[in-house]
Amino acid sequence: MTTRGKIVLGALIIAVLYFGINKVVSSGLVFKKAATESVLLNSIELPAATAGARSTTVVPLAPLPGTVATGKGLPIVWEVMAWNSQMAGMLANGGPRTTQGSSMAANGLDMQIVRQDDVAKMQADLVKNALDLQNNPTTPGLVVSIMGDGLPAFSAVQAQLEKAGTGLQIIPYSVGKSYGEDKLMGPKEWLDKPKAALGKTIACYLRDGDQNIALKWCADNGLKVNPDETTYDPEAVNFMAANDFLAAAEKYIIGKPEARTKVVNGKNTGVKVDVVADAVATWTPGDVNIAKQKGGLVNIVSTKDYSNQMPNIMVTTKRWYQAHTKEVEALITALAVAGDQVKAHPEALERAADISAEVYGDRDKNGAYWLRYYKGVSEADRNGEVVELGGSKAFNFSDNLALFGLNEGGTNIYASVYKTFGDVQSKLYPKELPTYEPLDNMLDLTVLRKLQRQYQGKTLAPAETQQFAADDEIRQSVSRRAWNIEFNTGQSSFTPAAERQLSKLFDDLVVAGRLKVAVHGHTDNTGDPQRNQELSEARALAVEHWLEQKSASAFPVGRIQVYAHGATEPVAPNDTPLGKAQNRRVEIVLGK
């Protein structure tokens, strides 16, 4: 080769090396390799070298999943609503179908994610899948995700599943929760004056999660509810049925009136009135549509306040679950790995949002849209009023131990959620839901406990915890309600009948995990005023101590504040036995 040829060849080699290295560096592969070489997508354990104090545990960035479907592994179908709580599941799968390099693929699963917003269709699909599995055990299993507080109503499908020789089974793992996304939006005056909601109408999808937010807010504020969506009660909060959460928002935006029969004290007056949707219980993008297309409503209460109300609960059939316990373990592992990634790394969250856009299939909503409202934002609505929109959280493995009460001294938070809203729905809608399936018949924590033992003493990312400042006063009240907690005469000890009310209060406050709790003690005017003041404080303290002893994790230091009022704030005249009984009360205020 000539000298000139050698020079040209050398220059070409240098150029190739230079541009090749720059391409590798610019793509991040050089740095990513160093950061991910010890990360296993089929293990929850984190590299020990990355962990300092528990609160500063570092989750290394794992390689993002590829875009090519793997086509291998146990086939599973996962039906989901368009709901941002599923970000960890989206990343775990890599796409609508499990992709190469995803944690699902690493755990031997091949999942197809399908959007399904119709709860009734989910129930029908579970029954069909149960029958298909009976005829052909190799049929892909079906898992559906629903709002955790909506499971009592959803469990009505149990009767049909039993006819198919099986039952409903919860996958003992949640991929995340709504954290502000689901909400009651109403006129601003409702914030300071909840009674202004009486005689008004809320549009929502009935007997599901969003209505539950409205129902709990009504109960917490002592507001009467009219459960019949075909009538109008001027002295109660009324509801307007919608086919889904987006249709509920449309009811308000369009403002089309509906004819109702007026009822007073439960009696039909025969008078016809027109009602419109004054408020809406919905979730993203329903809240975004309201703000951008009409405005006029603010967040009255949301799952940012009732922060434990709405975990994403995955259910399947016992037939599939019991035949695939190893695969259930693999599924939980895949979701846990992805949960750590989504919580720790913006790159992983962005990828999950892009996958969500693919799955949900709305042309005008790309990954950036779902990412924006996953994080939650404050935006001005069409009228210039600033409202909070969106808000969800992803769960990791430790979050799930906390959710199901498997951490040391923990409380089964989901059990409180399930009972609270099961009781609400069965009381209001006895015909549609005369009873609901006991949680223990559907929830088996064996697999989760097994994984907990397997990773005992290993390095895991911690659960998110809620902390309260002891001297921080409630600045914005969400609700105020008097509880009929019975005390022994002249004492601060509880009567046997008080236990039921205390247990119900406990569940209600567990649901509202982010809110501070103020316990206000009151007495009637019998006896010495100073003694009444001391007695009201002792009774309020007794409630505080009962709650904290029952669950230190649900009621950490600083969450509960105690106030004593003696006989200074009566709610009824003290000249009758009934009035005195009403004044001997404990009021619970929830607030931010």
Secondary structure, DSSP 4 states (H G I P E B T S, - for coil): --HHHHHHHHHHHHHHHHHHHHHHHHHTHHHHHHHHTT--TT--PPPGGG--SGGG---PPPPPP-SSB---SEEEEEEE-S-GGGHHHHHHHSSSB-BTTSHHHHTTEEEEEEE---HHHHHHHHHHHHHHHHH-TTSPEEEEEEEGGGHHHHGGGHHHHHHTT--EEE-S---EEESSSSEEEE-THHHH-GGGGTT-EEEE-TTSHHHHHHHHHHHHTT--B---TTEE-TTSBEEEE-SSHHHHHHHHHH---EEEEEEETTEEEEEEEEE---EEEE-TTHHHHHHHHT---EEEEETTTSTTS-BEEEEEEHHHHHH-HHHHHHHHHHHHHHHHHHHH-HHHHHHHHHHHHHHH--TT--HHHHHHHHH-EEEE-TTS-EEEE--EEE--HHHHHHHTT-STT---HHHHHHHHHHHHHHHH-TTT-S----GGGT---HHHHHHHHHTTTS--PPPP-----TT----SEEEEEEE---B-TTSSSBPTTHHHHHHHHHHHHHHTTTSEEEEEE---S-S-HHHHHHHHHHHHHHHHHHHHHH-TTTS-TTSEEEEE-TTSS-SS-TTSHHHHHHHS-EEEEEE-
